[in-house]
């Protein structure tokens, strides 16, 4: 089982009403939530951990997880509101207005951490859930607790507009990279870290402890680095509806490929072949291409990508 650990929220997406008025419609979302849905739809045994509200929006999130076959029994239920993210799309690129103060997802603490059984092989972390406290510290503690025995995947998914203390967030991400087996970032994330280039960043983070470092480059595909391999794959050619959930789906493709090929272990990831890296990147790109081809974060099902 792979457990995705991070935010679940309601994306209020722009729509036009029947009367032609501008409106917003609620959709289940969140970066790590999207990765969980994508893994579940690809047929992998998938769990999800966050704080879920007891309100009506929390029910929407649970229903979405159920429909994609994701086990949310690991989640804590809190009598607080659900995080809302109002989305603005300009030329397919998303920007957000975020309402997260004192919400169920934000207020989880170490006391809410789930017990994990032997069937859990890997945990995936990332995105805005790592920025504020107490939830950011809670996810970091969970990673520290589990990192010696389970595969750890991390996608920082940097959102500069949400980061009020860049030095503190950078320190947290550095600590989490050192505990991770897989680190995935976009080329835009790399700019925030101020690294000279992808290879310099990969070698730096591998020196801290990561085994596989992947960079996505939108339509230009992706690059994966291990200590002795560099593998590039081209992007899939599609008509882009929007980019919401693209990187999240890519994460699921990497993990699904490694699981399918019997490589979802700490030892296997430390010695991946060029073919194994290429397979993971190609599946990530293929899955993400479906997501960007339709509005919102709507990852593909296994039969849509021949998985």
VEXDREN-2710 file (C-alpha; in Angstrom, 1 decimal):
% VEXDREN-2710
k/r/px/py/pz
1/UNK/0.0/0.0/0.0
2/UNK/1.0/3.6/-0.7
3/UNK/-0.2/6.3/1.7
4/UNK/-0.4/9.8/0.5
5/UNK/0.0/12.4/3.3
6/UNK/-1.0/16.0/2.7
7/UNK/-3.7/18.4/2.0
8/UNK/-7.3/17.8/0.9
9/UNK/-9.4/20.8/0.1
10/UNK/-12.2/22.1/-2.0
11/UNK/-11.2/23.8/-5.3
12/UNK/-13.7/26.4/-6.2
13/UNK/-13.3/26.4/-9.9
14/UNK/-14.5/29.2/-12.2
15/UNK/-17.6/28.3/-14.2
16/UNK/-20.4/30.2/-16.1
17/UNK/-24.0/29.8/-14.8
18/UNK/-26.9/29.0/-17.1
19/UNK/-27.7/32.7/-17.0
20/UNK/-24.2/33.5/-18.2
21/UNK/-23.0/34.8/-14.9
22/UNK/-19.5/34.1/-13.5
23/UNK/-19.7/31.5/-10.8
24/UNK/-17.6/29.0/-8.8
25/UNK/-18.3/25.3/-8.5
26/UNK/-16.8/23.1/-5.7
27/UNK/-14.5/20.2/-6.6
28/UNK/-12.5/17.9/-4.4
29/UNK/-8.8/18.7/-4.7
30/UNK/-5.4/19.3/-3.2
31/UNK/-2.1/18.3/-4.5
32/UNK/-1.5/15.2/-2.4
33/UNK/-5.2/14.4/-2.5
34/UNK/-4.9/14.3/-6.3
35/UNK/-1.9/12.0/-6.2
36/UNK/-4.0/9.6/-4.0
37/UNK/-6.9/9.7/-6.5
38/UNK/-4.5/9.0/-9.4
39/UNK/-2.9/6.0/-7.6
40/UNK/-6.3/4.6/-6.7
41/UNK/-7.5/4.9/-10.3
42/UNK/-4.4/3.1/-11.5
43/UNK/-5.5/0.2/-9.4
44/UNK/-2.9/0.4/-6.6
45/UNK/-3.8/-0.2/-3.0
46/UNK/-3.8/3.4/-1.8
47/UNK/-4.4/5.2/1.5
48/UNK/-4.7/8.8/2.5
49/UNK/-3.8/10.7/5.6
50/UNK/-4.8/14.2/6.6
51/UNK/-7.3/16.0/8.8
52/UNK/-10.8/15.8/7.3
53/UNK/-13.6/18.0/8.4
54/UNK/-17.0/16.8/9.6
55/UNK/-18.6/19.4/7.5
56/UNK/-20.4/19.0/4.1
57/UNK/-17.1/19.7/2.2
58/UNK/-15.4/17.0/4.2
59/UNK/-18.1/14.6/3.0
60/UNK/-17.4/15.6/-0.6
61/UNK/-13.7/14.7/-0.1
62/UNK/-14.5/11.3/1.4
63/UNK/-16.9/10.5/-1.5
64/UNK/-14.2/11.4/-4.0
65/UNK/-11.7/9.1/-2.3
66/UNK/-14.3/6.3/-2.1
67/UNK/-15.0/6.6/-5.9
68/UNK/-11.3/6.2/-6.7
69/UNK/-10.8/3.3/-4.3
70/UNK/-8.7/5.2/-1.8
71/UNK/-8.8/4.2/1.9
72/UNK/-9.4/7.2/4.1
73/UNK/-9.6/5.4/7.4
74/UNK/-6.1/6.8/8.2
75/UNK/-7.5/10.3/8.3
76/UNK/-8.4/12.2/11.5
77/UNK/-11.8/13.8/11.6
78/UNK/-12.0/17.3/13.2
79/UNK/-15.0/19.5/13.8
80/UNK/-13.4/22.4/11.9
81/UNK/-14.0/23.8/8.5
82/UNK/-12.5/22.4/5.2
83/UNK/-9.9/24.5/3.4
84/UNK/-11.2/26.3/0.4
85/UNK/-9.1/27.4/-2.6
86/UNK/-10.7/29.7/-5.2
87/UNK/-9.0/29.2/-8.5
88/UNK/-8.4/31.7/-11.3
89/UNK/-7.3/30.4/-14.7
90/UNK/-5.4/32.5/-17.2
91/UNK/-4.2/30.8/-20.4
92/UNK/-4.6/27.4/-18.6
93/UNK/-2.4/28.4/-15.7
94/UNK/-3.9/28.3/-12.2
95/UNK/-3.6/30.9/-9.5
96/UNK/-5.3/30.6/-6.1
97/UNK/-7.0/32.5/-3.3
98/UNK/-6.6/30.3/-0.2
99/UNK/-8.8/30.1/2.9
100/UNK/-7.1/27.9/5.4
101/UNK/-7.0/29.4/8.8
102/UNK/-8.0/27.0/11.6
103/UNK/-9.2/24.3/9.2
104/UNK/-9.3/20.6/9.7
105/UNK/-6.3/19.9/7.5
106/UNK/-4.2/22.6/9.0
107/UNK/-4.8/21.8/12.7
108/UNK/-3.7/18.2/12.8
109/UNK/-1.0/17.4/15.3
110/UNK/1.2/14.5/16.3
111/UNK/-1.7/13.1/18.3
112/UNK/-3.6/12.5/15.1
113/UNK/-0.9/10.4/13.4
114/UNK/-2.1/7.0/12.3
115/UNK/-0.6/3.6/13.1
116/UNK/0.7/1.9/10.0
117/UNK/0.8/-1.8/9.4
118/UNK/3.3/-3.9/7.6
119/UNK/1.4/-3.7/4.3
120/UNK/2.3/0.0/3.9
121/UNK/5.3/0.1/1.5
122/UNK/5.6/3.8/0.8
123/UNK/4.5/7.2/1.8
124/UNK/4.1/10.3/-0.4
125/UNK/4.3/13.8/1.0
126/UNK/4.2/17.3/-0.4
127/UNK/2.9/20.6/-1.4
128/UNK/1.2/23.3/0.7
129/UNK/0.5/21.0/3.6
130/UNK/4.2/21.4/4.5
131/UNK/4.1/25.2/4.8
132/UNK/2.0/26.1/7.8
133/UNK/2.0/24.7/11.3
134/UNK/0.9/22.6/13.1
135/UNK/0.2/20.4/10.0
136/UNK/3.6/21.0/8.4
137/UNK/5.4/19.9/11.6
138/UNK/3.0/16.9/11.9
139/UNK/3.8/15.6/8.4
140/UNK/7.5/16.1/9.0
141/UNK/7.2/14.0/12.2
142/UNK/5.4/11.3/10.4
143/UNK/8.1/11.2/7.7
144/UNK/10.8/11.0/10.4
145/UNK/9.0/8.2/12.2
146/UNK/8.6/6.1/9.0
147/UNK/11.6/6.9/6.9
148/UNK/13.9/4.2/8.0
149/UNK/11.7/1.3/7.0
150/UNK/9.4/2.6/4.2
151/UNK/9.9/4.3/0.8
152/UNK/9.5/8.0/1.1
153/UNK/8.4/10.2/-1.9
154/UNK/8.4/14.0/-1.7
155/UNK/7.1/16.6/-4.0
156/UNK/7.6/20.1/-2.4
157/UNK/5.4/21.7/-5.1
158/UNK/6.6/25.2/-4.1
159/UNK/3.9/27.9/-4.0
160/UNK/5.9/31.1/-3.3
161/UNK/2.8/33.1/-2.6
162/UNK/1.9/31.0/0.3
163/UNK/5.3/30.9/1.9
164/UNK/5.7/33.7/4.4
165/UNK/9.0/32.5/5.9
166/UNK/11.1/31.2/3.0
167/UNK/14.2/30.4/5.2
168/UNK/12.1/28.3/7.5
169/UNK/10.3/26.5/4.7
170/UNK/13.6/25.8/2.9
171/UNK/15.0/24.3/6.1
172/UNK/12.0/22.0/6.5
173/UNK/12.2/20.9/2.8
174/UNK/16.0/20.3/3.2
175/UNK/15.3/18.1/6.3
176/UNK/12.6/16.2/4.4
177/UNK/14.7/15.7/1.3
178/UNK/17.4/14.1/3.5
179/UNK/14.7/11.5/4.6
180/UNK/13.4/10.9/1.1
181/UNK/14.1/8.2/-1.4
182/UNK/12.3/9.9/-4.3
183/UNK/12.2/13.7/-4.8
184/UNK/10.2/15.2/-7.7
185/UNK/10.1/18.9/-8.6
186/UNK/9.1/21.0/-11.5
187/UNK/11.6/23.3/-13.3
188/UNK/9.7/26.2/-11.6
189/UNK/10.3/24.7/-8.2
190/UNK/14.0/24.5/-9.0
191/UNK/14.1/28.3/-9.5
192/UNK/12.8/28.9/-6.0
193/UNK/15.7/26.9/-4.6
194/UNK/18.2/29.0/-6.5
195/UNK/20.1/26.0/-7.9
196/UNK/22.3/26.6/-11.0
197/UNK/20.8/23.7/-12.9
198/UNK/19.0/20.4/-12.6
199/UNK/22.1/18.2/-12.3
200/UNK/23.6/20.4/-9.6
201/UNK/20.4/20.2/-7.6
202/UNK/20.1/16.5/-8.1
203/UNK/23.7/15.8/-6.9
204/UNK/23.2/18.1/-4.0
205/UNK/20.0/16.4/-2.8
206/UNK/21.5/12.9/-3.5
207/UNK/24.3/14.0/-1.2
208/UNK/21.7/14.7/1.5
209/UNK/20.1/11.2/1.0
210/UNK/17.7/11.1/-1.9
211/UNK/18.2/8.2/-4.4
212/UNK/16.0/9.3/-7.3
213/UNK/15.6/13.0/-8.2
214/UNK/13.1/13.9/-11.0
215/UNK/12.4/17.2/-12.7
216/UNK/9.3/17.8/-14.8
217/UNK/9.5/20.4/-17.6
218/UNK/6.0/20.6/-18.8
219/UNK/5.6/19.9/-22.5
220/UNK/9.4/19.3/-22.7
221/UNK/9.1/16.1/-20.7
222/UNK/11.1/15.1/-17.6
223/UNK/14.6/14.2/-16.4
224/UNK/15.5/11.6/-13.8
225/UNK/18.8/11.3/-11.9
226/UNK/20.3/8.6/-9.8
227/UNK/23.8/8.6/-8.5
228/UNK/25.0/7.0/-11.8
229/UNK/22.2/7.6/-14.3
230/UNK/20.5/10.5/-16.1
231/UNK/17.4/9.6/-18.2
232/UNK/15.3/12.0/-20.2
233/UNK/11.8/11.4/-21.7
234/UNK/9.8/13.6/-24.0
235/UNK/6.4/15.1/-23.1
236/UNK/3.2/13.7/-24.5
237/UNK/1.6/15.9/-27.3
238/UNK/-1.9/16.9/-26.2
239/UNK/-4.2/19.9/-26.3
240/UNK/-4.0/21.4/-22.8
241/UNK/-7.3/22.3/-21.1
242/UNK/-5.5/23.4/-17.9
243/UNK/-2.5/22.2/-15.8
244/UNK/-4.3/21.6/-12.5
245/UNK/-3.1/18.3/-11.1
246/UNK/-0.5/17.6/-13.7
247/UNK/2.5/17.2/-11.4
248/UNK/0.3/15.3/-8.8
249/UNK/-0.6/12.8/-11.5
250/UNK/3.0/12.5/-12.6
251/UNK/3.9/11.5/-9.0
252/UNK/1.4/8.7/-9.1
253/UNK/2.8/7.5/-12.4
254/UNK/6.3/7.2/-10.9
255/UNK/5.1/5.3/-7.9
256/UNK/2.8/3.1/-9.9
257/UNK/5.6/2.1/-12.4
258/UNK/8.0/1.2/-9.6
259/UNK/5.3/-0.8/-7.8
260/UNK/4.4/-2.6/-11.1
261/UNK/8.0/-3.5/-11.7
262/UNK/8.7/-4.8/-8.2
263/UNK/11.0/-1.8/-7.4
264/UNK/9.1/-0.1/-4.6
265/UNK/11.7/-0.7/-1.9
266/UNK/14.5/1.5/-0.5
267/UNK/17.2/-0.9/-1.8
268/UNK/15.7/-1.2/-5.3
269/UNK/15.3/2.6/-5.7
270/UNK/18.9/3.1/-4.7
271/UNK/20.0/1.0/-7.7
272/UNK/17.5/1.7/-10.5
273/UNK/18.5/0.9/-14.0
274/UNK/18.1/3.4/-16.9
275/UNK/15.2/1.3/-18.2
276/UNK/13.4/1.4/-14.8
277/UNK/13.8/5.2/-14.6
278/UNK/12.6/5.6/-18.1
279/UNK/9.5/3.5/-17.5
280/UNK/8.6/5.5/-14.5
281/UNK/9.0/8.8/-16.2
282/UNK/7.1/7.7/-19.3
283/UNK/4.2/6.5/-17.2
284/UNK/4.2/9.7/-15.3
285/UNK/4.2/11.7/-18.5
286/UNK/1.4/9.6/-20.1
287/UNK/-0.8/9.9/-17.0
288/UNK/-0.2/13.6/-16.7
289/UNK/-1.0/14.2/-20.3
290/UNK/-4.5/12.9/-19.8
291/UNK/-5.0/15.1/-16.7
292/UNK/-4.0/18.3/-18.6
293/UNK/-6.2/17.4/-21.5
294/UNK/-9.4/17.9/-19.5
295/UNK/-10.5/20.6/-17.1
296/UNK/-9.6/20.4/-13.4
297/UNK/-7.6/17.6/-11.6
298/UNK/-9.2/14.5/-13.2
299/UNK/-6.5/11.8/-13.3
300/UNK/-6.8/8.9/-15.7
301/UNK/-8.1/5.4/-14.9
302/UNK/-5.8/2.5/-15.6
303/UNK/-7.6/1.5/-18.8
304/UNK/-7.2/5.0/-20.2
305/UNK/-3.4/4.7/-20.4
306/UNK/-3.0/1.0/-20.8
307/UNK/-1.7/0.3/-17.3
END
